[in-house]
């Protein structure tokens, strides 16, 4: 079952998510199951030539065939908050000395403002979930090393496709679940490092 798939049953969010916590950027699941999450960049396949597309398909096939363990690929579509971006951009207008550039910047701000009043600005983010499971409890350092080795293999395979990847931090992993299960709350009250510390203290 996908980690980011809501259940139809009427249960609490914590029961639906079924996670024990996050430690050193690794998601802890019940029954000695663990996950490392990578965020990956995208490739504009449609803009490639036919030869480049064929090469990408072949490379991707070789990448999948080289995997020694299963993995999960997830796409997250998130509405972008443009308010902070527009505020920062508008502040730069006052620092511009050339009137012609000031006018162009003002026109740009007005254009974006008119755009977001009738349209949502969406961003797609791509994630690779790397699993590790054990029949018995193991030393966490061993688990961490095994997941790191698997992540390195995946990252190198993605790099051959022109895809950059990086491991999500503990805060980013929690934010991923927080936004999925409470999108409105996530927009109003985003997670911070202080929130992360409070969560740690609550479970210690």
C-alpha positions, 0 to 999 in steps of 0.5 A, a space after each residue: 500500500 502506498 504511504 501517501 494514500 488515504 484510507 476510506 475507513 473512519 479512523 484517526 490520521 495517526 492510525 491511517 498514517 501508521 508511522 512510529 516517528 522519524 529519526 535521523 531523516 529516516 521514517 520509522 514504521 511498525 514491525 521493523 520497517 523503515 523508509 528513506 525518502 529522496 526528492 527528485 528533479 524532473 526531465 522535460 521529456 517532450 522537449 527532447 529529440 526522438 533520439 534523446 527520448 529513445 536514449 532516456 527510455 533505454 537508460 530508464 529501463 536499465 535503471 529499473 533492471 538494476 534495482 536489487 530492492 523495490 522502491 516507490 515513486 510518488 508525485 505530489 501536486 501542491 498549490 504554491 503560496 505566491 504572497 511571499 514571492 510577490 511581497 519580496 518582488 514588490 520590495 525590490 521595486 523601491 530599490 530600482 533606480 531606472 523608471 523603465 525597469 520599475 514600471 516593468 516590475 510593477 507590470 509583472 507584479 500586477 500580472 501575477 496578481 491577476 493570474 492567481 486570482 482566477 488560477 491556482 499555481 501548482 508545483 509538482 514534486 517527485 519523491 522516491 521512497 526506499 524501503 528497508 525491513 527486518 524480521 527482528 530489531 536491528 541496530 539503527 546504525 546498520 539500518 541507516 547504512 543499508 538505506 544509505 547504500 540503497 539511496 546511493 545506488 538509486 541516486 547514481 541511476 537517476 543521475 544517468 537520466 539527468 535527474 538530480 536527487 537529495 534526501 529529505 530531512 526529518 522535518 521535510 518528511 513530517 511536512 510531507 505527511 502533514 500537508 497530505 493529511 491537513 493541507 489547509 492547516 499546513 498552509 496556515 501553520 507550516 512546520 518549523 524546526 521549533 515544531 520538530 523539537 516539540 514533537 521530539 520532546 513529546 515522544 521522549 
